[in-house]
Amino acid sequence: MTRIAADRTVKTQTGLAAGIRVMTLEGPLPVEFLQPGDRIVTRQGVRDLLAIRVSVRQKARAVTIRASALGHHRPEADITVAADHGILVRDWRARALYDADQATVPAANLVDGAHITLRTVAELRSFDLIFDEPQVVYAEGTEVAMTTAMVSA
C-alpha cells in the first residue's frame, strides 16, 4: 500500500477524519481503509485513487457537520473534517456566501453553532485523497473537494 507520509508541519489542514465513508465502486468504505488503485465515485465519474495523504496535527480545528445539516440525508451521518477542507454547496449557502449557484466552501465558513460546529481537538488525523486532477467525492453523501495533487519529492 502506498501512502504519503504523515505531515505534522502543515499550517492549514484539509482532509476527512477516520470513519467517514467514501463512495467507491464497491460501495461506501471508511476513508482509512481506502488504498491507491481503488475506484472512487466522483462528480466527474469513477476515478482511480492515486495516493492517500495522511496528516496529523496537534490542537487542530475540526468541523463536525451533523446528519442532514446540508439537506435531506446530506450528510447521511455526522462527519468531521479539517476546518479548511472544501465542501461543495449547491443551495442557498452558495448564493448567500458567494453569489453563485454552487461553491466550494471551507468547512469553517459553514459553521452555524448548532448543526455545524467548530472545535479544537487535541489531535486530528485526516485523510486527503489524491487523484490526477481535483475531484469532488461523496463522503457520507456529502460532496467534498479533493483539490490536492501528488507532488514528486
ChimeraX commands (.cxc) that place a marker at each C-alpha (Angstrom):
marker #1 position 0.00,0.00,0.00 radius 0.5
marker #1 position 1.35,3.41,-0.98 radius 0.5
marker #1 position 0.59,6.30,1.31 radius 0.5
marker #1 position 2.20,9.69,1.51 radius 0.5
marker #1 position 3.91,10.19,4.86 radius 0.5
marker #1 position 2.08,11.92,7.65 radius 0.5
marker #1 position 2.72,15.65,7.64 radius 0.5
marker #1 position 2.92,17.32,11.06 radius 0.5
marker #1 position 4.13,20.73,9.82 radius 0.5
marker #1 position 1.21,21.99,7.75 radius 0.5
marker #1 position -0.27,25.36,8.67 radius 0.5
marker #1 position -3.67,24.57,7.24 radius 0.5
marker #1 position -5.19,21.16,7.27 radius 0.5
marker #1 position -7.63,19.53,4.96 radius 0.5
marker #1 position -8.95,16.04,4.90 radius 0.5
marker #1 position -11.58,13.70,6.21 radius 0.5
marker #1 position -11.46,12.26,9.70 radius 0.5
marker #1 position -11.32,8.49,10.17 radius 0.5
marker #1 position -14.65,6.70,9.93 radius 0.5
marker #1 position -16.14,8.81,7.16 radius 0.5
marker #1 position -17.36,6.54,4.37 radius 0.5
marker #1 position -16.37,7.48,0.82 radius 0.5
marker #1 position -18.34,6.11,-2.13 radius 0.5
marker #1 position -16.39,3.60,-4.22 radius 0.5
marker #1 position -17.48,1.22,-6.97 radius 0.5
marker #1 position -17.70,-1.46,-4.27 radius 0.5
marker #1 position -19.91,0.76,-2.11 radius 0.5
marker #1 position -19.10,3.11,0.76 radius 0.5
marker #1 position -15.79,2.40,2.54 radius 0.5
marker #1 position -14.25,4.16,5.56 radius 0.5
marker #1 position -11.61,6.59,4.33 radius 0.5
marker #1 position -8.88,4.94,6.40 radius 0.5
marker #1 position -9.46,1.64,4.55 radius 0.5
marker #1 position -9.02,3.12,1.06 radius 0.5
marker #1 position -5.92,2.19,-0.90 radius 0.5
marker #1 position -4.27,3.52,-4.06 radius 0.5
marker #1 position -5.92,1.89,-7.05 radius 0.5
marker #1 position -9.39,1.92,-5.51 radius 0.5
marker #1 position -12.08,3.17,-7.88 radius 0.5
marker #1 position -13.74,6.21,-6.30 radius 0.5
marker #1 position -17.08,7.67,-7.42 radius 0.5
marker #1 position -16.67,11.40,-8.12 radius 0.5
marker #1 position -18.85,14.09,-9.66 radius 0.5
marker #1 position -16.87,13.59,-12.88 radius 0.5
marker #1 position -17.37,9.82,-12.86 radius 0.5
marker #1 position -15.29,6.98,-11.49 radius 0.5
marker #1 position -11.61,7.81,-10.91 radius 0.5
marker #1 position -8.59,5.81,-9.78 radius 0.5
marker #1 position -7.23,6.82,-6.38 radius 0.5
marker #1 position -3.51,7.53,-6.85 radius 0.5
marker #1 position -2.46,8.02,-3.23 radius 0.5
marker #1 position -3.66,9.00,0.20 radius 0.5
marker #1 position -2.04,11.73,2.26 radius 0.5
marker #1 position -2.41,11.28,5.98 radius 0.5
marker #1 position -1.88,14.43,8.04 radius 0.5
marker #1 position -1.67,14.69,11.80 radius 0.5
marker #1 position -1.98,18.00,13.54 radius 0.5
marker #1 position -1.98,18.83,17.24 radius 0.5
marker #1 position -4.57,21.28,18.58 radius 0.5
marker #1 position -6.35,21.28,15.23 radius 0.5
marker #1 position -9.58,22.99,14.28 radius 0.5
marker #1 position -12.19,20.47,13.22 radius 0.5
marker #1 position -15.71,20.97,11.90 radius 0.5
marker #1 position -18.48,18.49,12.60 radius 0.5
marker #1 position -21.42,18.55,10.21 radius 0.5
marker #1 position -24.47,16.84,11.69 radius 0.5
marker #1 position -26.51,14.39,9.63 radius 0.5
marker #1 position -28.86,16.19,7.20 radius 0.5
marker #1 position -27.44,19.64,8.08 radius 0.5
marker #1 position -26.77,20.33,4.38 radius 0.5
marker #1 position -30.04,18.91,3.05 radius 0.5
marker #1 position -32.03,15.70,3.02 radius 0.5
marker #1 position -29.54,12.96,4.01 radius 0.5
marker #1 position -26.56,15.27,3.36 radius 0.5
marker #1 position -24.56,14.08,5.12 radius 0.5
marker #1 position -26.07,10.69,5.79 radius 0.5
marker #1 position -24.26,10.54,9.15 radius 0.5
marker #1 position -22.32,13.08,11.20 radius 0.5
marker #1 position -18.95,13.84,9.61 radius 0.5
marker #1 position -15.85,15.59,10.89 radius 0.5
marker #1 position -13.46,17.34,8.55 radius 0.5
marker #1 position -10.50,19.63,8.98 radius 0.5
marker #1 position -11.66,23.25,9.23 radius 0.5
marker #1 position -10.01,24.22,5.93 radius 0.5
marker #1 position -11.47,21.35,3.93 radius 0.5
marker #1 position -13.68,22.34,0.99 radius 0.5
marker #1 position -17.35,21.35,0.99 radius 0.5
marker #1 position -19.32,21.77,-2.23 radius 0.5
marker #1 position -22.59,23.57,-1.57 radius 0.5
marker #1 position -25.28,23.90,-4.20 radius 0.5
marker #1 position -28.04,25.67,-2.34 radius 0.5
marker #1 position -28.87,28.98,-0.69 radius 0.5
marker #1 position -25.47,28.91,1.08 radius 0.5
marker #1 position -23.60,29.26,-2.22 radius 0.5
marker #1 position -25.84,32.15,-3.22 radius 0.5
marker #1 position -25.56,33.85,0.19 radius 0.5
marker #1 position -21.80,33.42,0.62 radius 0.5
marker #1 position -20.53,33.69,-2.96 radius 0.5
marker #1 position -23.44,34.85,-5.15 radius 0.5
marker #1 position -23.12,31.65,-7.20 radius 0.5
marker #1 position -25.22,28.55,-7.87 radius 0.5
marker #1 position -22.52,26.38,-6.34 radius 0.5
marker #1 position -19.29,26.96,-4.47 radius 0.5
marker #1 position -16.56,25.06,-2.70 radius 0.5
marker #1 position -16.54,26.49,0.80 radius 0.5
marker #1 position -14.06,25.87,3.63 radius 0.5
marker #1 position -15.98,23.87,6.25 radius 0.5
marker #1 position -15.27,26.53,8.89 radius 0.5
marker #1 position -17.24,29.06,6.83 radius 0.5
marker #1 position -20.39,26.92,7.17 radius 0.5
marker #1 position -20.38,26.86,10.98 radius 0.5
marker #1 position -23.73,27.82,12.46 radius 0.5
marker #1 position -23.05,26.79,16.05 radius 0.5
marker #1 position -25.93,24.29,16.15 radius 0.5
marker #1 position -25.84,21.83,13.24 radius 0.5
marker #1 position -22.35,22.63,12.01 radius 0.5
marker #1 position -19.85,23.19,14.80 radius 0.5
marker #1 position -16.19,24.13,15.10 radius 0.5
marker #1 position -13.97,22.88,17.89 radius 0.5
marker #1 position -10.32,22.43,18.65 radius 0.5
marker #1 position -9.29,18.81,19.09 radius 0.5
marker #1 position -6.12,17.57,20.77 radius 0.5
marker #1 position -5.08,15.75,17.60 radius 0.5
marker #1 position -6.66,15.44,14.18 radius 0.5
marker #1 position -5.61,12.66,11.84 radius 0.5
marker #1 position -7.06,13.42,8.44 radius 0.5
marker #1 position -7.01,11.78,5.03 radius 0.5
marker #1 position -6.73,13.56,1.67 radius 0.5
marker #1 position -7.41,11.52,-1.45 radius 0.5
marker #1 position -5.01,12.20,-4.30 radius 0.5
marker #1 position -6.17,11.98,-7.91 radius 0.5
marker #1 position -4.62,13.07,-11.20 radius 0.5
marker #1 position -6.72,16.26,-11.03 radius 0.5
marker #1 position -9.01,17.91,-8.47 radius 0.5
marker #1 position -12.16,15.92,-7.77 radius 0.5
marker #1 position -15.33,16.12,-5.73 radius 0.5
marker #1 position -16.03,12.86,-3.92 radius 0.5
marker #1 position -19.04,11.66,-1.97 radius 0.5
marker #1 position -18.35,11.32,1.75 radius 0.5
marker #1 position -21.42,10.13,3.62 radius 0.5
marker #1 position -23.43,11.54,0.70 radius 0.5
marker #1 position -21.86,14.99,1.02 radius 0.5
marker #1 position -19.85,16.44,-1.86 radius 0.5
marker #1 position -16.35,17.21,-0.63 radius 0.5
marker #1 position -13.47,18.63,-2.62 radius 0.5
marker #1 position -10.18,16.84,-3.04 radius 0.5
marker #1 position -8.01,19.52,-4.58 radius 0.5
marker #1 position -4.56,18.35,-3.67 radius 0.5
marker #1 position -2.24,16.91,-6.26 radius 0.5
marker #1 position 0.55,14.43,-5.74 radius 0.5
marker #1 position 3.91,16.21,-5.65 radius 0.5
marker #1 position 7.11,14.39,-6.54 radius 0.5
marker #1 position 9.72,14.59,-3.84 radius 0.5
marker link #1:1,2 radius 0.2
marker link #1:2,3 radius 0.2
marker link #1:3,4 radius 0.2
marker link #1:4,5 radius 0.2
marker link #1:5,6 radius 0.2
marker link #1:6,7 radius 0.2
marker link #1:7,8 radius 0.2
marker link #1:8,9 radius 0.2
marker link #1:9,10 radius 0.2
marker link #1:10,11 radius 0.2
marker link #1:11,12 radius 0.2
marker link #1:12,13 radius 0.2
marker link #1:13,14 radius 0.2
marker link #1:14,15 radius 0.2
marker link #1:15,16 radius 0.2
marker link #1:16,17 radius 0.2
marker link #1:17,18 radius 0.2
marker link #1:18,19 radius 0.2
marker link #1:19,20 radius 0.2
marker link #1:20,21 radius 0.2
marker link #1:21,22 radius 0.2
marker link #1:22,23 radius 0.2
marker link #1:23,24 radius 0.2
marker link #1:24,25 radius 0.2
marker link #1:25,26 radius 0.2
marker link #1:26,27 radius 0.2
marker link #1:27,28 radius 0.2
marker link #1:28,29 radius 0.2
marker link #1:29,30 radius 0.2
marker link #1:30,31 radius 0.2
marker link #1:31,32 radius 0.2
marker link #1:32,33 radius 0.2
marker link #1:33,34 radius 0.2
marker link #1:34,35 radius 0.2
marker link #1:35,36 radius 0.2
marker link #1:36,37 radius 0.2
marker link #1:37,38 radius 0.2
marker link #1:38,39 radius 0.2
marker link #1:39,40 radius 0.2
marker link #1:40,41 radius 0.2
marker link #1:41,42 radius 0.2
marker link #1:42,43 radius 0.2
marker link #1:43,44 radius 0.2
marker link #1:44,45 radius 0.2
marker link #1:45,46 radius 0.2
marker link #1:46,47 radius 0.2
marker link #1:47,48 radius 0.2
marker link #1:48,49 radius 0.2
marker link #1:49,50 radius 0.2
marker link #1:50,51 radius 0.2
marker link #1:51,52 radius 0.2
marker link #1:52,53 radius 0.2
marker link #1:53,54 radius 0.2
marker link #1:54,55 radius 0.2
marker link #1:55,56 radius 0.2
marker link #1:56,57 radius 0.2
marker link #1:57,58 radius 0.2
marker link #1:58,59 radius 0.2
marker link #1:59,60 radius 0.2
marker link #1:60,61 radius 0.2
marker link #1:61,62 radius 0.2
marker link #1:62,63 radius 0.2
marker link #1:63,64 radius 0.2
marker link #1:64,65 radius 0.2
marker link #1:65,66 radius 0.2
marker link #1:66,67 radius 0.2
marker link #1:67,68 radius 0.2
marker link #1:68,69 radius 0.2
marker link #1:69,70 radius 0.2
marker link #1:70,71 radius 0.2
marker link #1:71,72 radius 0.2
marker link #1:72,73 radius 0.2
marker link #1:73,74 radius 0.2
marker link #1:74,75 radius 0.2
marker link #1:75,76 radius 0.2
marker link #1:76,77 radius 0.2
marker link #1:77,78 radius 0.2
marker link #1:78,79 radius 0.2
marker link #1:79,80 radius 0.2
marker link #1:80,81 radius 0.2
marker link #1:81,82 radius 0.2
marker link #1:82,83 radius 0.2
marker link #1:83,84 radius 0.2
marker link #1:84,85 radius 0.2
marker link #1:85,86 radius 0.2
marker link #1:86,87 radius 0.2
marker link #1:87,88 radius 0.2
marker link #1:88,89 radius 0.2
marker link #1:89,90 radius 0.2
marker link #1:90,91 radius 0.2
marker link #1:91,92 radius 0.2
marker link #1:92,93 radius 0.2
marker link #1:93,94 radius 0.2
marker link #1:94,95 radius 0.2
marker link #1:95,96 radius 0.2
marker link #1:96,97 radius 0.2
marker link #1:97,98 radius 0.2
marker link #1:98,99 radius 0.2
marker link #1:99,100 radius 0.2
marker link #1:100,101 radius 0.2
marker link #1:101,102 radius 0.2
marker link #1:102,103 radius 0.2
marker link #1:103,104 radius 0.2
marker link #1:104,105 radius 0.2
marker link #1:105,106 radius 0.2
marker link #1:106,107 radius 0.2
marker link #1:107,108 radius 0.2
marker link #1:108,109 radius 0.2
marker link #1:109,110 radius 0.2
marker link #1:110,111 radius 0.2
marker link #1:111,112 radius 0.2
marker link #1:112,113 radius 0.2
marker link #1:113,114 radius 0.2
marker link #1:114,115 radius 0.2
marker link #1:115,116 radius 0.2
marker link #1:116,117 radius 0.2
marker link #1:117,118 radius 0.2
marker link #1:118,119 radius 0.2
marker link #1:119,120 radius 0.2
marker link #1:120,121 radius 0.2
marker link #1:121,122 radius 0.2
marker link #1:122,123 radius 0.2
marker link #1:123,124 radius 0.2
marker link #1:124,125 radius 0.2
marker link #1:125,126 radius 0.2
marker link #1:126,127 radius 0.2
marker link #1:127,128 radius 0.2
marker link #1:128,129 radius 0.2
marker link #1:129,130 radius 0.2
marker link #1:130,131 radius 0.2
marker link #1:131,132 radius 0.2
marker link #1:132,133 radius 0.2
marker link #1:133,134 radius 0.2
marker link #1:134,135 radius 0.2
marker link #1:135,136 radius 0.2
marker link #1:136,137 radius 0.2
marker link #1:137,138 radius 0.2
marker link #1:138,139 radius 0.2
marker link #1:139,140 radius 0.2
marker link #1:140,141 radius 0.2
marker link #1:141,142 radius 0.2
marker link #1:142,143 radius 0.2
marker link #1:143,144 radius 0.2
marker link #1:144,145 radius 0.2
marker link #1:145,146 radius 0.2
marker link #1:146,147 radius 0.2
marker link #1:147,148 radius 0.2
marker link #1:148,149 radius 0.2
marker link #1:149,150 radius 0.2
marker link #1:150,151 radius 0.2
marker link #1:151,152 radius 0.2
marker link #1:152,153 radius 0.2
view
